[in-house]
Amino acid sequence: MHPVPARILLLLLFFSPLVAAANFAQCLQDFRNDPNGIGGVDSRGQPASSASAVGLTYGACTARCGSDAESFSWREFTQSFSLWLLPWLVLISQLPFGSGHRVDDLLSG
């Protein structure tokens, strides 16, 4: 039998795609298409026109996109997890630990 917090977590994970959330990529695209958009910044954080902006200031972002969080995407998370963390875990699991002395661990291989 699952404890109550685990049940709540499972319910939240199940219903999370149904909750309205911000889409920041779409919001930036809408900003770029607006010729009168203000609040855009370039890659160095300097003010930029809406056509050449790569991001928004916090004030412009909350005004255009709202202050909601972006919905969590399991697909993006699992892709990032498998591309970055799993190879490191595989490499670490191959290290020879067990001789009792750190110098001997480094010399074995």
N, CA, C and O atoms as a printed pandas DataFrame, in Angstrom:
     atom_number atom_name residue_name chain_id  residue_number  x_coord  y_coord  z_coord
0              1         N          MET        A               1    0.834   -1.167    0.000
1              2        CA          MET        A               1    0.000    0.000    0.000
2              3         C          MET        A               1    0.889    1.243    0.000
3              4         O          MET        A               1    1.831    1.340    0.786
4              5         N          HIS        A               2    0.582    2.197   -0.889
5              6        CA          HIS        A               2    1.378    3.413   -1.024
6              7         C          HIS        A               2    1.004    4.410    0.060
7              8         O          HIS        A               2   -0.170    4.529    0.411
8              9         N          PRO        A               3    1.995    5.135    0.602
9             10        CA          PRO        A               3    1.668    6.199    1.539
10            11         C          PRO        A               3    0.933    7.334    0.821
11            12         O          PRO        A               3    0.955    7.424   -0.406
12            13         N          VAL        A               4    0.304    8.169    1.580
13            14        CA          VAL        A               4   -0.516    9.251    1.032
14            15         C          VAL        A               4    0.303   10.200    0.155
15            16         O          VAL        A               4   -0.173   10.542   -0.927
16            17         N          PRO        A               5    1.522   10.658    0.552
17            18        CA          PRO        A               5    2.272   11.563   -0.325
18            19         C          PRO        A               5    2.591   10.933   -1.684
19            20         O          PRO        A               5    2.590   11.631   -2.698
20            21         N          ALA        A               6    2.861    9.644   -1.717
21            22        CA          ALA        A               6    3.137    8.991   -2.999
22            23         C          ALA        A               6    1.899    8.999   -3.878
23            24         O          ALA        A               6    2.016    9.180   -5.090
24            25         N          ARG        A               7    0.738    8.811   -3.316
25            26        CA          ARG        A               7   -0.502    8.849   -4.100
26            27         C          ARG        A               7   -0.744   10.246   -4.652
27            28         O          ARG        A               7   -1.157   10.405   -5.801
28            29         N          ILE        A               8   -0.486   11.251   -3.831
29            30        CA          ILE        A               8   -0.664   12.632   -4.287
30            31         C          ILE        A               8    0.300   12.927   -5.436
31            32         O          ILE        A               8   -0.084   13.563   -6.417
32            33         N          LEU        A               9    1.539   12.473   -5.324
33            34        CA          LEU        A               9    2.524   12.686   -6.369
34            35         C          LEU        A               9    2.097   12.012   -7.666
35            36         O          LEU        A               9    2.221   12.595   -8.743
36            37         N          LEU        A              10    1.599   10.797   -7.565
37            38        CA          LEU        A              10    1.139   10.104   -8.761
38            39         C          LEU        A              10   -0.026   10.831   -9.415
39            40         O          LEU        A              10   -0.096   10.910  -10.642
40            41         N          LEU        A              11   -0.935   11.360   -8.616
41            42        CA          LEU        A              11   -2.057   12.122   -9.171
42            43         C          LEU        A              11   -1.576   13.398   -9.853
43            44         O          LEU        A              11   -2.064   13.759  -10.923
44            45         N          LEU        A              12   -0.618   14.078   -9.230
45            46        CA          LEU        A              12   -0.083   15.299   -9.824
46            47         C          LEU        A              12    0.622   15.007  -11.145
47            48         O          LEU        A              12    0.483   15.765  -12.104
48            49         N          LEU        A              13    1.375   13.915  -11.198
49            50        CA          LEU        A              13    2.050   13.555  -12.433
50            51         C          LEU        A              13    1.052   13.204  -13.529
51            52         O          LEU        A              13    1.285   13.496  -14.703
52            53         N          PHE        A              14   -0.050   12.582  -13.150
53            54        CA          PHE        A              14   -1.056   12.186  -14.120
54            55         C          PHE        A              14   -1.787   13.410  -14.683
55            56         O          PHE        A              14   -2.050   13.474  -15.884
56            57         N          PHE        A              15   -2.114   14.371  -13.828
57            58        CA          PHE        A              15   -2.892   15.524  -14.256
58            59         C          PHE        A              15   -2.049   16.720  -14.667
59            60         O          PHE        A              15   -2.610   17.732  -15.085
60            61         N          SER        A              16   -0.721   16.649  -14.567
61            62        CA          SER        A              16    0.114   17.806  -14.890
62            63         C          SER        A              16   -0.021   18.262  -16.337
63            64         O          SER        A              16    0.020   19.470  -16.569
64            65         N          PRO        A              17   -0.180   17.382  -17.333
65            66        CA          PRO        A              17   -0.349   17.899  -18.694
66            67         C          PRO        A              17   -1.671   18.634  -18.895
67            68         O          PRO        A              17   -1.798   19.404  -19.847
68            69         N          LEU        A              18   -2.654   18.420  -18.029
69            70        CA          LEU        A              18   -3.960   19.039  -18.188
70            71         C          LEU        A              18   -4.018   20.454  -17.634
71            72         O          LEU        A              18   -4.962   21.190  -17.924
72            73         N          VAL        A              19   -3.026   20.848  -16.844
73            74        CA          VAL        A              19   -3.016   22.167  -16.213
74            75         C          VAL        A              19   -2.458   23.182  -17.207
75            76         O          VAL        A              19   -1.453   22.924  -17.870
76            77         N          ALA        A              20   -3.113   24.331  -17.305
77            78        CA          ALA        A              20   -2.621   25.378  -18.197
78            79         C          ALA        A              20   -1.317   25.934  -17.651
79            80         O          ALA        A              20   -1.210   26.259  -16.468
80            81         N          ALA        A              21   -0.340   26.039  -18.519
81            82        CA          ALA        A              21    0.963   26.530  -18.101
82            83         C          ALA        A              21    1.534   27.407  -19.203
83            84         O          ALA        A              21    1.035   27.423  -20.328
84            85         N          ALA        A              22    2.576   28.127  -18.863
85            86        CA          ALA        A              22    3.220   29.014  -19.830
86            87         C          ALA        A              22    4.008   28.196  -20.844
87            88         O          ALA        A              22    4.538   27.131  -20.526
88            89         N          ASN        A              23    4.075   28.702  -22.049
89            90        CA          ASN        A              23    4.914   28.122  -23.089
90            91         C          ASN        A              23    5.896   29.211  -23.494
91            92         O          ASN        A              23    5.573   30.074  -24.311
92            93         N          PHE        A              24    7.093   29.169  -22.923
93            94        CA          PHE        A              24    8.042   30.253  -23.100
94            95         C          PHE        A              24    8.612   30.320  -24.507
95            96         O          PHE        A              24    8.924   31.410  -24.986
96            97         N          ALA        A              25    8.757   29.193  -25.179
97            98        CA          ALA        A              25    9.245   29.215  -26.558
98            99         C          ALA        A              25    8.238   29.913  -27.461
99           100         O          ALA        A              25    8.622   30.725  -28.304
100          101         N          GLN        A              26    6.959   29.607  -27.296
101          102        CA          GLN        A              26    5.919   30.255  -28.088
102          103         C          GLN        A              26    5.818   31.742  -27.741
103          104         O          GLN        A              26    5.602   32.576  -28.620
104          105         N          CYS        A              27    5.972   32.061  -26.484
105          106        CA          CYS        A              27    5.914   33.460  -26.053
106          107         C          CYS        A              27    7.045   34.275  -26.692
107          108         O          CYS        A              27    6.815   35.400  -27.135
108          109         N          LEU        A              28    8.259   33.722  -26.743
109          110        CA          LEU        A              28    9.382   34.415  -27.382
110          111         C          LEU        A              28    9.129   34.562  -28.875
111          112         O          LEU        A              28    9.439   35.602  -29.455
112          113         N          GLN        A              29    8.571   33.536  -29.501
113          114        CA          GLN        A              29    8.271   33.619  -30.937
114          115         C          GLN        A              29    7.229   34.708  -31.212
115          116         O          GLN        A              29    7.365   35.466  -32.172
116          117         N          ASP        A              30    6.198   34.788  -30.378
117          118        CA          ASP        A              30    5.196   35.850  -30.526
118          119         C          ASP        A              30    5.828   37.224  -30.340
119          120         O          ASP        A              30    5.465   38.173  -31.035
120          121         N          PHE        A              31    6.772   37.337  -29.403
121          122        CA          PHE        A              31    7.472   38.603  -29.183
122          123         C          PHE        A              31    8.294   38.984  -30.408
123          124         O          PHE        A              31    8.317   40.150  -30.802
124          125         N          ARG        A              32    8.968   38.006  -31.013
125          126        CA          ARG        A              32    9.781   38.289  -32.201
126          127         C          ARG        A              32    8.919   38.752  -33.379
127          128         O          ARG        A              32    9.368   39.553  -34.198
128          129         N          ASN        A              33    7.700   38.257  -33.465
129          130        CA          ASN        A              33    6.807   38.641  -34.565
130          131         C          ASN        A              33    6.151   39.994  -34.341
131          132         O          ASN        A              33    5.554   40.544  -35.267
132          133         N          ASP        A              34    6.246   40.544  -33.137
133          134        CA          ASP        A              34    5.643   41.839  -32.816
134          135         C          ASP        A              34    6.659   42.947  -33.127
135          136         O          ASP        A              34    7.687   43.036  -32.456
136          137         N          PRO        A              35    6.391   43.792  -34.131
137          138        CA          PRO        A              35    7.382   44.825  -34.485
138          139         C          PRO        A              35    7.539   45.901  -33.414
139          140         O          PRO        A              35    8.562   46.586  -33.392
140          141         N          ASN        A              36    6.573   46.069  -32.537
141          142        CA          ASN        A              36    6.648   47.096  -31.497
142          143         C          ASN        A              36    7.030   46.527  -30.137
143          144         O          ASN        A              36    6.862   47.198  -29.119
144          145         N          GLY        A              37    7.539   45.305  -30.105
145          146        CA          GLY        A              37    7.873   44.661  -28.841
146          147         C          GLY        A              37    9.054   45.319  -28.150
147          148         O          GLY        A              37   10.079   45.583  -28.778
148          149         N          ILE        A              38    8.912   45.584  -26.857
149          150        CA          ILE        A              38   10.023   46.123  -26.077
150          151         C          ILE        A              38   10.314   45.150  -24.944
151          152         O          ILE        A              38    9.424   44.434  -24.484
152          153         N          GLY        A              39   11.547   45.128  -24.506
153          154        CA          GLY        A              39   11.948   44.238  -23.425
154          155         C          GLY        A              39   12.792   43.083  -23.888
155          156         O          GLY        A              39   13.102   42.193  -23.096
156          157         N          GLY        A              40   13.182   43.068  -25.172
157          158        CA          GLY        A              40   14.032   41.999  -25.681
158          159         C          GLY        A              40   15.495   42.243  -25.360
159          160         O          GLY        A              40   15.930   43.387  -25.230
160          161         N          VAL        A              41   16.253   41.161  -25.231
161          162        CA          VAL        A              41   17.690   41.256  -24.962
162          163         C          VAL        A              41   18.443   40.322  -25.909
163          164         O          VAL        A              41   17.900   39.326  -26.386
164          165         N          ASP        A              42   19.708   40.666  -26.168
165          166        CA          ASP        A              42   20.553   39.796  -26.981
166          167         C          ASP        A              42   21.262   38.786  -26.092
167          168         O          ASP        A              42   20.957   38.686  -24.903
168          169         N          SER        A              43   22.198   38.042  -26.649
169          170        CA          SER        A              43   22.876   36.981  -25.888
170          171         C          SER        A              43   23.761   37.514  -24.765
171          172         O          SER        A              43   24.156   36.751  -23.884
172          173         N          ARG        A              44   24.083   38.827  -24.780
173          174        CA          ARG        A              44   24.884   39.427  -23.716
174          175         C          ARG        A              44   24.037   40.172  -22.696
175          176         O          ARG        A              44   24.574   40.771  -21.764
176          177         N          GLY        A              45   22.706   40.141  -22.864
177          178        CA          GLY        A              45   21.822   40.815  -21.926
178          179         C          GLY        A              45   21.575   42.279  -22.237
179          180         O          GLY        A              45   20.969   42.992  -21.437
180          181         N          GLN        A              46   22.040   42.733  -23.396
181          182        CA          GLN        A              46   21.854   44.115  -23.802
182          183         C          GLN        A              46   20.506   44.258  -24.513
183          184         O          GLN        A              46   20.059   43.313  -25.163
184          185         N          PRO        A              47   19.850   45.414  -24.404
185          186        CA          PRO        A              47   18.565   45.608  -25.085
186          187         C          PRO        A              47   18.697   45.372  -26.588
187          188         O          PRO        A              47   19.679   45.771  -27.213
188          189         N          ALA        A              48   17.687   44.715  -27.148
189          190        CA          ALA        A              48   17.699   44.389  -28.576
190          191         C          ALA        A              48   16.300   44.560  -29.141
191          192         O          ALA        A              48   15.314   44.557  -28.404
192          193         N          SER        A              49   16.224   44.708  -30.455
193          194        CA          SER        A              49   14.924   44.818  -31.112
194          195         C          SER        A              49   14.212   43.469  -31.039
195          196         O          SER        A              49   14.829   42.438  -30.772
196          197         N          SER        A              50   12.922   43.495  -31.278
197          198        CA          SER        A              50   12.146   42.257  -31.156
198          199         C          SER        A              50   12.560   41.228  -32.198
199          200         O          SER        A              50   12.429   40.029  -31.950
200          201         N          ALA        A              51   13.057   41.658  -33.362
201          202        CA          ALA        A              51   13.445   40.721  -34.411
202          203         C          ALA        A              51   14.747   39.993  -34.084
203          204         O          ALA        A              51   14.924   38.840  -34.478
204          205         N          SER        A              52   15.652   40.646  -33.375
205          206        CA          SER        A              52   16.960   40.037  -33.100
206          207         C          SER        A              52   17.110   39.565  -31.657
207          208         O          SER        A              52   18.200   39.152  -31.260
208          209         N          ALA        A              53   16.050   39.617  -30.872
209          210        CA          ALA        A              53   16.133   39.232  -29.456
210          211         C          ALA        A              53   16.242   37.719  -29.320
211          212         O          ALA        A              53   15.610   36.965  -30.061
212          213         N          VAL        A              54   17.054   37.293  -28.359
213          214        CA          VAL        A              54   17.153   35.870  -28.029
214          215         C          VAL        A              54   16.517   35.573  -26.679
215          216         O          VAL        A              54   16.458   34.419  -26.254
216          217         N          GLY        A              55   16.049   36.603  -26.018
217          218        CA          GLY        A              55   15.409   36.440  -24.716
218          219         C          GLY        A              55   14.637   37.690  -24.344
219          220         O          GLY        A              55   14.630   38.680  -25.075
220          221         N          LEU        A              56   13.990   37.623  -23.195
221          222        CA          LEU        A              56   13.199   38.738  -22.688
222          223         C          LEU        A              56   13.666   39.103  -21.292
223          224         O          LEU        A              56   14.195   38.261  -20.567
224          225         N          THR        A              57   13.471   40.349  -20.919
225          226        CA          THR        A              57   13.714   40.724  -19.533
226          227         C          THR        A              57   12.624   40.086  -18.672
227          228         O          THR        A              57   11.585   39.668  -19.182
228          229         N          TYR        A              58   12.868   40.017  -17.381
229          230        CA          TYR        A              58   11.885   39.393  -16.496
230          231         C          TYR        A              58   10.553   40.129  -16.541
231          232         O          TYR        A              58    9.497   39.496  -16.577
232          233         N          GLY        A              59   10.590   41.448  -16.541
233          234        CA          GLY        A              59    9.361   42.235  -16.592
234          235         C          GLY        A              59    8.579   42.000  -17.871
235          236         O          GLY        A              59    7.358   41.846  -17.837
236          237         N          ALA        A              60    9.278   41.973  -19.002
237          238        CA          ALA        A              60    8.606   41.731  -20.278
238          239         C          ALA        A              60    8.056   40.311  -20.342
239          240         O          ALA        A              60    6.980   40.081  -20.895
240          241         N          CYS        A              61    8.789   39.370  -19.780
241          242        CA          CYS        A              61    8.341   37.972  -19.791
242          243         C          CYS        A              61    7.068   37.794  -18.968
243          244         O          CYS        A              61    6.115   37.166  -19.429
244          245         N          THR        A              62    7.047   38.338  -17.760
245          246        CA          THR        A              62    5.843   38.180  -16.935
246          247         C          THR        A              62    4.669   38.948  -17.518
247          248         O          THR        A              62    3.525   38.520  -17.364
248          249         N          ALA        A              63    4.922   40.082  -18.189
249          250        CA          ALA        A              63    3.834   40.843  -18.804
250          251         C          ALA        A              63    3.239   40.100  -19.999
251          252         O          ALA        A              63    2.021   40.106  -20.184
252          253         N          ARG        A              64    4.076   39.463  -20.807
253          254        CA          ARG        A              64    3.602   38.779  -22.007
254          255         C          ARG        A              64    3.172   37.344  -21.739
255          256         O          ARG        A              64    2.138   36.905  -22.243
256          257         N          CYS        A              65    3.949   36.608  -20.953
257          258        CA          CYS        A              65    3.726   35.168  -20.795
258          259         C          CYS        A              65    3.004   34.800  -19.513
259          260         O          CYS        A              65    2.481   33.691  -19.397
260          261         N          GLY        A              66    2.965   35.701  -18.557
261          262        CA          GLY        A              66    2.380   35.380  -17.265
262          263         C          GLY        A              66    3.452   34.867  -16.315
263          264         O          GLY        A              66    4.606   34.681  -16.700
264          265         N          SER        A              67    3.060   34.645  -15.084
265          266        CA          SER        A              67    4.030   34.197  -14.081
266          267         C          SER        A              67    3.890   32.716  -13.760
267          268         O          SER        A              67    4.480   32.242  -12.790
268          269         N          ASP        A              68    3.115   31.970  -14.560
269          270        CA          ASP        A              68    2.985   30.531  -14.352
270          271         C          ASP        A              68    4.270   29.822  -14.757
271          272         O          ASP        A              68    5.076   30.351  -15.522
272          273         N          ALA        A              69    4.442   28.625  -14.233
273          274        CA          ALA        A              69    5.587   27.815  -14.606
274          275         C          ALA        A              69    5.286   27.067  -15.898
275          276         O          ALA        A              69    4.126   26.810  -16.220
276          277         N          GLU        A              70    6.337   26.720  -16.634
277          278        CA          GLU        A              70    6.153   25.925  -17.844
278          279         C          GLU        A              70    5.930   24.480  -17.431
279          280         O          GLU        A              70    6.531   24.002  -16.469
280          281         N          SER        A              71    5.076   23.795  -18.151
281          282        CA          SER        A              71    4.763   22.418  -17.788
282          283         C          SER        A              71    5.984   21.529  -17.968
283          284         O          SER        A              71    6.826   21.767  -18.833
284          285         N          PHE        A              72    6.062   20.508  -17.138
285          286        CA          PHE        A              72    7.189   19.584  -17.148
286          287         C          PHE        A              72    7.005   18.577  -18.270
287          288         O          PHE        A              72    5.926   18.002  -18.417
288          289         N          SER        A              73    8.035   18.359  -19.054
289          290        CA          SER        A              73    7.971   17.421  -20.165
290          291         C          SER        A              73    8.835   16.207  -19.847
291          292         O          SER        A              73   10.059   16.313  -19.767
292          293         N          TRP        A              74    8.200   15.062  -19.668
293          294        CA          TRP        A              74    8.939   13.838  -19.392
294          295         C          TRP        A              74    9.829   13.463  -20.560
295          296         O          TRP        A              74   10.926   12.943  -20.357
296          297         N          ARG        A              75    9.377   13.719  -21.783
297          298        CA          ARG        A              75   10.167   13.368  -22.967
298          299         C          ARG        A              75   11.486   14.128  -22.971
299          300         O          ARG        A              75   12.542   13.530  -23.180
300          301         N          GLU        A              76   11.440   15.441  -22.741
301          302        CA          GLU        A              76   12.671   16.227  -22.716
302          303         C          GLU        A              76   13.566   15.828  -21.553
303          304         O          GLU        A              76   14.787   15.772  -21.699
304          305         N          PHE        A              77   12.967   15.549  -20.400
305          306        CA          PHE        A              77   13.759   15.151  -19.241
306          307         C          PHE        A              77   14.476   13.831  -19.484
307          308         O          PHE        A              77   15.669   13.714  -19.201
308          309         N          THR        A              78   13.763   12.836  -20.005
309          310        CA          THR        A              78   14.385   11.536  -20.207
310          311         C          THR        A              78   15.465   11.591  -21.281
311          312         O          THR        A              78   16.469   10.885  -21.182
312          313         N          GLN        A              79   15.273   12.417  -22.300
313          314        CA          GLN        A              79   16.315   12.560  -23.313
314          315         C          GLN        A              79   17.566   13.193  -22.720
315          316         O          GLN        A              79   18.676   12.723  -22.971
316          317         N          SER        A              80   17.401   14.249  -21.938
317          318        CA          SER        A              80   18.556   14.883  -21.307
318          319         C          SER        A              80   19.217   13.951  -20.306
319          320         O          SER        A              80   20.443   13.887  -20.222
320          321         N          PHE        A              81   18.409   13.236  -19.553
321          322        CA          PHE        A              81   18.941   12.305  -18.560
322          323         C          PHE        A              81   19.766   11.221  -19.233
323          324         O          PHE        A              81   20.868   10.906  -18.783
324          325         N          SER        A              82   19.243   10.655  -20.299
325          326        CA          SER        A              82   19.963    9.557  -20.948
326          327         C          SER        A              82   21.196   10.050  -21.690
327          328         O          SER        A              82   22.156    9.295  -21.843
328          329         N          LEU        A              83   21.195   11.294  -22.154
329          330        CA          LEU        A              83   22.350   11.803  -22.885
330          331         C          LEU        A              83   23.483   12.273  -21.993
331          332         O          LEU        A              83   24.643   12.235  -22.404
332          333         N          TRP        A              84   23.172   12.721  -20.769
333          334        CA          TRP        A              84   24.208   13.301  -19.929
334          335         C          TRP        A              84   24.536   12.478  -18.694
335          336         O          TRP        A              84   25.710   12.246  -18.405
336          337         N          LEU        A              85   23.537   12.040  -17.970
337          338        CA          LEU        A              85   23.821   11.389  -16.698
338          339         C          LEU        A              85   24.170    9.914  -16.838
339          340         O          LEU        A              85   25.101    9.441  -16.186
340          341         N          LEU        A              86   23.458    9.193  -17.657
341          342        CA          LEU        A              86   23.707    7.753  -17.766
342          343         C          LEU        A              86   25.122    7.410  -18.237
343          344         O          LEU        A              86   25.717    6.487  -17.681
344          345         N          PRO        A              87   25.696    8.100  -19.233
345          346        CA          PRO        A              87   27.085    7.775  -19.586
346          347         C          PRO        A              87   28.066    7.989  -18.433
347          348         O          PRO        A              87   29.014    7.220  -18.276
348          349         N          TRP        A              88   27.842    9.034  -17.623
349          350        CA          TRP        A              88   28.717    9.258  -16.468
350          351         C          TRP        A              88   28.554    8.132  -15.455
351          352         O          TRP        A              88   29.540    7.674  -14.877
352          353         N          LEU        A              89   27.343    7.687  -15.236
353          354        CA          LEU        A              89   27.132    6.579  -14.301
354          355         C          LEU        A              89   27.805    5.304  -14.786
355          356         O          LEU        A              89   28.357    4.547  -13.987
356          357         N          VAL        A              90   27.763    5.064  -16.084
357          358        CA          VAL        A              90   28.419    3.879  -16.640
358          359         C          VAL        A              90   29.928    3.987  -16.461
359          360         O          VAL        A              90   30.576    3.012  -16.081
360          361         N          LEU        A              91   30.494    5.160  -16.729
361          362        CA          LEU        A              91   31.937    5.330  -16.553
362          363         C          LEU        A              91   32.357    5.169  -15.102
363          364         O          LEU        A              91   33.365    4.523  -14.817
364          365         N          ILE        A              92   31.599    5.747  -14.186
365          366        CA          ILE        A              92   31.930    5.640  -12.766
366          367         C          ILE        A              92   31.796    4.205  -12.283
367          368         O          ILE        A              92   32.569    3.762  -11.433
368          369         N          SER        A              93   30.828    3.477  -12.813
369          370        CA          SER        A              93   30.654    2.095  -12.375
370          371         C          SER        A              93   31.815    1.202  -12.812
371          372         O          SER        A              93   32.012    0.125  -12.249
372          373         N          GLN        A              94   32.582    1.637  -13.808
373          374        CA          GLN        A              94   33.718    0.854  -14.279
374          375         C          GLN        A              94   35.003    1.139  -13.517
375          376         O          GLN        A              94   36.006    0.455  -13.721
376          377         N          LEU        A              95   34.988    2.142  -12.637
377          378        CA          LEU        A              95   36.196    2.455  -11.872
378          379         C          LEU        A              95   36.490    1.345  -10.872
379          380         O          LEU        A              95   35.574    0.783  -10.273
380          381         N          PRO        A              96   37.762    1.034  -10.693
381          382        CA          PRO        A              96   38.128   -0.062   -9.790
382          383         C          PRO        A              96   38.226    0.392   -8.332
383          384         O          PRO        A              96   39.282    0.853   -7.899
384          385         N          PHE        A              97   37.152    0.268   -7.587
385          386        CA          PHE        A              97   37.157    0.565   -6.170
386          387         C          PHE        A              97   37.142   -0.754   -5.409
387          388         O          PHE        A              97   36.364   -1.649   -5.738
388          389         N          GLY        A              98   37.969   -0.880   -4.423
389          390        CA          GLY        A              98   37.899   -2.082   -3.618
390          391         C          GLY        A              98   39.219   -2.582   -3.085
391          392         O          GLY        A              98   39.242   -3.584   -2.369
392          393         N          SER        A              99   40.337   -1.918   -3.408
393          394        CA          SER        A              99   41.615   -2.423   -2.937
394          395         C          SER        A              99   41.898   -2.026   -1.497
395          396         O          SER        A              99   42.759   -2.626   -0.854
396          397         N          GLY        A             100   41.197   -1.032   -0.981
397          398        CA          GLY        A             100   41.422   -0.612    0.392
398          399         C          GLY        A             100   42.333    0.596    0.512
399          400         O          GLY        A             100   42.283    1.301    1.520
400          401         N          HIS        A             101   43.157    0.853   -0.483
401          402        CA          HIS        A             101   44.061    2.000   -0.485
402          403         C          HIS        A             101   43.786    2.826   -1.732
403          404         O          HIS        A             101   43.641    2.279   -2.825
404          405         N          ARG        A             102   43.714    4.139   -1.570
405          406        CA          ARG        A             102   43.391    4.998   -2.712
406          407         C          ARG        A             102   44.466    4.956   -3.787
407          408         O          ARG        A             102   44.152    5.004   -4.977
408          409         N          VAL        A             103   45.721    4.867   -3.389
409          410        CA          VAL        A             103   46.807    4.813   -4.375
410          411         C          VAL        A             103   46.690    3.549   -5.193
411          412         O          VAL        A             103   46.889    3.572   -6.407
412          413         N          ASP        A             104   46.368    2.436   -4.537
413          414        CA          ASP        A             104   46.208    1.179   -5.263
414          415         C          ASP        A             104   45.011    1.235   -6.203
415          416         O          ASP        A             104   45.044    0.616   -7.267
416          417         N          ASP        A             105   43.949    1.963   -5.837
417          418        CA          ASP        A             105   42.805    2.118   -6.723
418          419         C          ASP        A             105   43.215    2.868   -7.995
419          420         O          ASP        A             105   42.776    2.518   -9.091
420          421         N          LEU        A             106   44.057    3.899   -7.850
421          422        CA          LEU        A             106   44.488    4.659   -9.011
422          423         C          LEU        A             106   45.422    3.858   -9.918
423          424         O          LEU        A             106   45.379    4.003  -11.140
424          425         N          LEU        A             107   46.254    3.025   -9.327
425          426        CA          LEU        A             107   47.225    2.259  -10.105
426          427         C          LEU        A             107   46.606    1.049  -10.763
427          428         O          LEU        A             107   47.134    0.569  -11.766
428          429         N          SER        A             108   45.511    0.538  -10.242
429          430        CA          SER        A             108   44.893   -0.629  -10.870
430          431         C          SER        A             108   44.136   -0.188  -12.100
431          432         O          SER        A             108   43.648    0.941  -12.154
432          433         N          GLY        A             109   44.035   -1.011  -13.039
433          434        CA          GLY        A             109   43.298   -0.605  -14.221
434          435         C          GLY        A             109   43.630   -1.482  -15.311
435          436         O          GLY        A             109   43.114   -1.316  -16.416
